[in-house]
Amino acid sequence: MTCSVTELAKKLIRIPSISPKDLGCQDIMINFLSNLGFKIKKININDTKNFWATRGSGKTLTFAGHTDIVSPGEYKDWNNNPFDPIIQDGVLFGRGASDMKGALAAMLIASKRFIIKYPDYKGRLSFLITSDEESSAIDGTRKVVDYLISKRDIIDYCIIGEPTSSNKIGDFIKNGRRGSLTADLKILGIQGHIAYPHLADNPIHKGLPVILQLLSVPLDKGNNFFPPTSVNISNIHAGNGSNNIIPGSLFVQFNFRFSNEISENQIKINFLKILEKNNINYSIKWHLSGLPFITKKGLLTDTVIKSILNITKNKPILSTDGGTSDGRFIAKFNAQIIELGLINKTIHKVNECVKISDLKILTLIYENIMKNLFV
């Protein structure tokens, strides 16, 4: 019996693969792809499951994605068990339905249809699948990319199945993402009794005007692909709740979402200049989640836009907003990368869901992309 995209999505949703656990999702995908003649390489690291599957030769189109999901939270808040997918009024409910087990099912079914119709296609199809995208992103796509580079393997074109659509399938696609840099700043003072402020040094009083300067420093103006770099405070903390103690330090966490108009080092230099100018005693730790990347107009963007037009009759909008994705690692290949997936309105929410009709449309688009590239 032929498995439909809906049934395949339900099989994946039934598995509670909370990141970085996979718990058998990839076994389903590997079995499906093996039956289509794909060669499978498992690259499992610690708790993270990864695989690289290939079929054919020549220019490589990679479907990339993740089998892990975020926690569903309290089951009682859902209308149904988040891991017992149900269909109501043409809508499939379950954790991972739109982010991104539905897209994984669409990739698999599209590949099967394409291979059956065009067994002698010119090119190489591949899958790069991980189980840690929703958590640390340390042992997943990052490590697989490094492995492939060490083996001199390549990716030319990549479709990432993240839920990029807003109101209709394919209305938005991502052709790049901003970089993400975090600064964990500790402004140091001297702890003391709040009734004797002259015997202490309040880091909150010192820090507040400096924080405002750090937030207001202009970094860049953006460009045709990216908005101006933004800086936001994600965490701030001082003291232990007592009203009679001046704290010894103030912790502030900043996050920069930056364009390709500025480098990681330039951001750091501008940030530290303000701290030094104000004679702040501080310690700081930096964490780079990913560098910005962009896929400019070319074969992949043209092909994806054409395929979406063919299936939906609507032209997509190219965008680089939103958070980071595993595209930041795949960009090391200098590959052309497009993110195209389901509607993102319910991702990470209670009662996550996807329309069955949207699963079918996305499957047709993925199949059309393969046709336009390789036939």
C-alpha positions in Angstrom: 0.0 0.0 0.0 1.4 3.4 -1.0 2.0 5.7 1.9 0.6 9.2 1.6 2.3 12.4 2.8 -0.3 12.6 5.5 0.2 9.1 6.8 4.0 9.6 6.7 3.7 12.8 8.6 1.6 11.1 11.2 4.1 8.3 11.6 6.8 10.9 12.4 4.6 12.9 14.7 3.8 9.8 16.8 7.4 9.7 17.9 8.1 12.1 20.9 11.5 13.1 19.5 12.2 16.0 21.9 15.6 17.5 21.0 18.2 16.1 20.8 16.5 12.7 20.8 15.4 11.1 17.6 13.8 7.9 18.9 13.3 6.3 15.5 12.2 9.0 13.2 15.4 8.7 11.1 15.0 5.0 10.9 11.6 5.6 9.1 13.3 8.1 6.8 16.4 5.9 6.1 14.2 2.8 5.3 12.1 5.0 2.9 15.2 6.3 1.2 17.0 3.0 1.0 14.0 1.5 -0.8 14.5 4.3 -3.4 18.1 3.4 -3.9 19.8 6.0 -1.7 23.1 5.3 -0.1 23.0 6.0 3.6 25.8 7.2 5.9 24.9 7.5 9.6 26.9 10.1 11.4 25.7 9.8 15.0 27.5 11.9 17.6 26.7 11.6 21.4 22.9 11.9 21.8 22.5 13.4 18.3 21.4 11.2 15.3 22.4 12.4 11.8 22.5 10.8 8.4 23.6 11.7 4.9 21.8 10.0 2.0 22.7 10.3 -1.7 21.4 9.0 -5.0 22.8 9.7 -8.4 25.8 11.8 -9.5 26.6 15.3 -10.6 25.3 18.6 -9.2 23.9 18.0 -5.8 20.5 19.1 -4.5 20.2 18.5 -0.8 17.0 18.4 1.3 18.0 19.4 4.8 16.0 19.2 8.0 15.6 18.0 11.5 13.6 15.2 13.2 13.8 16.8 16.7 11.1 18.9 18.1 10.6 21.3 21.1 8.7 20.1 24.1 4.9 20.1 23.9 4.7 21.5 27.4 1.7 20.5 29.4 -0.4 17.8 27.6 -3.5 19.1 29.3 -3.2 22.4 27.4 -3.6 20.5 24.1 -6.9 19.6 22.6 -5.5 16.2 21.9 -2.3 14.2 22.9 0.4 16.0 21.0 1.9 12.7 20.0 -1.3 11.1 18.9 -1.9 13.1 15.7 -5.5 13.6 14.7 -7.2 15.2 11.7 -10.1 17.6 12.2 -11.7 19.5 9.4 -8.8 18.8 7.1 -6.2 19.9 9.6 -3.5 17.6 11.1 -2.7 18.4 14.8 0.4 17.2 16.6 3.8 18.4 17.9 6.1 18.8 14.9 3.3 19.0 12.3 4.6 22.2 10.9 8.1 22.3 12.4 9.1 20.3 10.6 7.9 16.7 10.3 5.3 17.7 7.8 8.0 19.1 5.5 10.2 16.0 6.0 7.3 13.8 4.8 6.7 16.1 1.9 10.4 15.8 0.9 10.3 12.1 1.0 7.1 11.7 -1.0 8.2 14.3 -3.5 11.5 12.4 -4.0 9.7 9.1 -4.5 7.4 10.6 -7.1 10.2 12.3 -8.9 12.4 9.2 -9.0 9.6 7.0 -10.3 8.7 9.6 -13.1 12.3 10.5 -14.0 14.6 7.5 -13.1 17.4 8.8 -15.4 17.5 12.4 -14.0 20.8 14.3 -14.4 22.1 15.1 -10.9 22.5 13.9 -7.4 19.7 14.0 -4.8 20.7 14.0 -1.1 19.3 14.3 2.4 21.1 15.9 5.4 19.0 15.2 8.5 19.8 15.9 12.2 18.2 15.7 15.6 19.7 18.6 17.4 18.5 21.7 15.5 16.0 22.7 18.2 18.6 22.5 21.0 22.4 22.9 21.1 23.0 22.6 17.3 26.5 21.3 18.2 26.6 17.7 17.2 24.2 17.9 14.2 24.4 19.7 10.9 27.5 21.5 12.0 29.4 18.2 12.5 28.0 16.6 9.4 29.1 19.5 7.3 32.6 19.3 8.7 32.7 15.6 7.9 31.5 16.1 4.4 34.1 18.8 3.8 36.8 16.5 5.1 35.7 13.9 2.6 35.6 16.6 -0.2 31.9 16.0 -0.7 29.9 19.0 -1.8 26.4 20.5 -1.8 25.5 22.8 -4.7 21.9 23.5 -3.9 20.1 23.1 -0.7 16.4 23.3 0.3 15.8 23.5 4.0 12.3 22.6 5.1 11.9 25.2 7.9 8.4 26.7 8.2 8.9 29.9 6.2 5.4 30.5 4.9 3.1 33.1 6.5 -0.4 32.8 5.2 -0.1 30.6 2.1 2.4 27.9 1.2 5.3 29.6 -0.5 4.3 33.2 0.1 7.7 33.8 1.8 11.0 32.0 1.3 14.3 32.6 3.0 17.3 33.3 0.8 19.5 34.1 3.8 19.7 34.7 7.5 21.2 37.2 9.8 24.2 36.4 12.0 23.6 36.0 15.8 26.2 37.1 18.4 25.6 37.1 22.1 27.5 39.1 24.8 27.3 38.0 28.4 28.4 41.2 30.2 29.1 41.4 33.9 29.5 45.0 35.2 31.5 44.7 38.5 31.0 46.9 41.6 31.5 46.5 45.3 28.8 44.9 47.5 27.7 46.8 50.6 24.9 47.8 52.9 22.4 50.0 51.1 22.3 52.4 54.0 26.0 53.1 53.5 26.3 53.7 49.8 29.6 55.6 50.2 31.2 52.3 51.3 30.0 50.4 48.2 30.0 50.8 44.5 26.6 50.2 42.9 27.0 48.4 39.5 23.4 49.1 38.6 23.8 52.9 38.9 27.1 52.7 36.9 25.6 50.3 34.4 22.3 51.9 33.4 23.6 54.9 31.5 26.2 52.7 29.8 23.6 50.1 28.8 21.6 52.9 27.1 24.7 53.9 25.2 25.3 50.3 24.2 21.8 50.0 22.9 21.9 53.2 20.9 25.3 52.8 19.1 24.7 52.7 15.3 26.3 49.6 13.8 25.3 49.6 10.1 22.4 50.7 7.8 21.7 47.2 6.3 21.5 46.7 2.6 19.2 45.3 -0.1 19.2 41.9 1.6 19.3 42.6 5.3 17.8 45.2 7.7 20.2 47.2 9.9 21.9 45.2 12.6 19.8 45.1 15.8 20.8 44.8 19.5 18.5 43.7 22.2 18.8 42.8 25.9 17.6 39.2 26.5 18.5 38.9 30.2 19.3 41.3 33.0 19.9 40.5 36.7 21.5 41.9 39.9 21.1 41.2 43.6 19.4 38.4 45.5 16.1 40.0 46.2 17.1 41.7 49.5 16.3 45.4 49.8 19.2 46.3 52.0 22.2 45.1 49.9 24.0 46.9 47.1 24.9 44.0 44.7 28.4 43.3 43.7 27.7 42.9 40.0 25.1 43.5 37.3 24.6 40.8 34.6 23.3 41.9 31.2 22.9 39.6 28.2 22.9 41.3 24.8 22.1 39.7 21.4 23.1 41.2 18.1 21.3 40.1 14.9 23.7 41.4 12.3 24.0 41.7 8.5 26.9 41.2 6.2 27.6 44.9 6.4 29.5 44.4 9.6 31.8 41.7 11.0 31.7 39.9 14.4 34.9 41.7 15.3 33.6 45.1 14.4 30.6 44.6 16.7 32.9 43.6 19.6 35.3 46.6 19.0 32.4 49.1 19.0 30.9 47.5 22.1 34.1 47.4 24.1 35.0 51.0 23.2 31.9 52.2 25.1 32.8 50.2 28.1 36.4 51.4 28.2 35.3 55.1 27.5 33.1 54.9 30.6 35.8 53.3 32.8 33.6 50.3 33.5 35.1 47.4 35.4 33.7 44.4 33.6 34.1 40.8 32.4 32.5 39.6 29.2 31.9 36.3 27.3 31.0 36.2 23.7 29.1 33.4 21.8 28.7 33.3 18.1 25.7 31.3 17.0 26.2 31.8 13.3 27.4 34.2 10.6 25.1 35.9 8.2 24.7 34.2 4.8 22.8 35.2 1.6 21.9 33.4 -1.6 21.7 36.0 -4.3 19.6 35.7 -7.5 20.7 32.6 -9.4 19.7 29.2 -10.5 18.2 28.0 -7.2 16.2 31.1 -6.4 14.9 31.2 -10.0 14.0 27.5 -9.9 12.2 27.8 -6.5 10.3 30.9 -7.5 9.3 29.2 -10.8 8.1 26.1 -9.0 6.1 28.0 -6.5 4.5 30.0 -9.4 3.8 26.7 -11.3 2.0 25.1 -8.3 0.3 28.0 -6.4 0.2 30.8 -9.1 1.7 33.2 -6.5 5.1 34.7 -6.6 7.0 34.4 -3.3 8.7 37.2 -1.4 12.4 36.7 -0.6 13.2 37.4 3.0 16.1 37.1 5.5 14.2 37.8 8.8 13.6 35.4 11.6 16.0 33.4 13.7 19.0 31.4 12.7 18.8 28.0 11.0 21.1 25.2 10.1 21.7 27.0 6.8 24.5 28.9 8.7 26.5 25.7 8.7 25.6 24.5 5.2 26.8 28.0 3.9 30.4 26.7 4.4 30.0 24.9 1.1 29.3 28.2 -0.6 26.1 26.5 -1.7 22.9 28.2 -2.9 20.5 27.8 0.0 16.7 28.4 0.1 14.4 27.7 3.1 10.9 26.7 2.1 8.4 25.0 4.2 5.0 25.1 5.8 3.0 27.9 7.5 4.7 29.0 10.7 1.7 30.4 12.7 1.5 27.5 15.1 5.1 26.4 15.4 6.3 25.8 19.0 2.8 26.5 20.2 0.1 24.4 21.9 -2.1 22.7 19.2 0.5 22.9 16.5 -1.1 22.0 13.2 -0.9 21.9 9.4 -3.6 21.8 6.7 -3.6 18.5 4.8 -3.9 20.6 1.6 -0.7 22.5 2.5 1.2 19.2 2.9 0.1 18.2 -0.6 1.0 21.6 -2.1 4.4 21.6 -0.5 5.0 18.1 -1.8 4.2 19.2 -5.4 6.5 22.2 -5.1 9.4 20.1 -3.9 8.8 17.7 -6.8 8.7 20.5 -9.3 12.0 21.9 -8.0 13.7 18.6 -8.6 12.1 18.5 -12.1 13.2 22.0 -13.0 16.7 21.4 -11.8 17.4 17.9 -13.1 15.2 17.1 -16.0 
